[in-house]
Amino acid sequence: MKIIVAAPPIPGETLPLLQLAAALSERGHRVTVRTGPPTPGSRPRPSRPWTG
């Protein structure tokens, strides 16, 4: 299963997202973590699976 974790950039909140991504990856999920506002005109791009 592919899981996308997305969140706005909140100071101090990146580490919990990365820990969540690592835990899900250990269970065999493909995880993409996105933080920050989208860039105007940007398109989602395929990313590499978490390699933790």
TAZI-V484105 format. One record per helix or strand. SS is the DSSP state (alpha for helix, beta for strand). FROM is the first residue (numbers start at 0). TO is the last residue. If there is no record, write none. Layout:
ss->SS from->FROM to->TO
ss->SS from->FROM to->TO
This chain:
ss->beta from->1 to->6
ss->alpha from->13 to->25
ss->beta from->29 to->34
